Amino acid sequence: MTALCVLEPYLHYAQRNLYYTIITERRHGDHMRELLASRAGEDMFILRSPTREQFEFLPHISYNTAFVIIREYANVQVSTVASHEKAILDLYGEMRRGMPIGLHDIKMLVEGLRNDGAISVERLQRMARHRNLDPRFYMGKE
């Protein structure tokens, strides 16, 4: 799972559906989808490498649903440390790929995390620059 899972306690600032991203090595996405589907309930919807069109359809499915997005990459890091800053950047990346979450929602998440002392805005901006993003991406226009 990506760092997005660390945002779960703060998602009330953003939306009614939960979005999780699982990153696997290439050719493992179908296996991961089958494994999750065998254990998923009605409140979980699993997508492997979704298109923008599929993302546009998601808000019409249901509220209070967990959406699991499976992405395949050639190189997957063995271990990383999840942080709120990384999670915000991952969420922003998914939004740019079409995930139905708005920039306003991300701004609300950042403000909630900052107010709770759970995020360093300076670190978030530094990490954004490292990813070649505007360091104040979360303050911009959608």
Secondary structure, 3 states (H helix, E strand, C coil): CCHHHHHHHHHHHCCCCEEEEEEEECCCHHHHHHHHHCCCCCCEEEEECCCHHHHHHHHHCCCCCEEEEEEEECCCCCCCCCCHHHHHHHHHHHHHCCCCCCHHHHHHHHHHHHHCCCCCHHHHHHHHHHCCCCCCHHHCCC
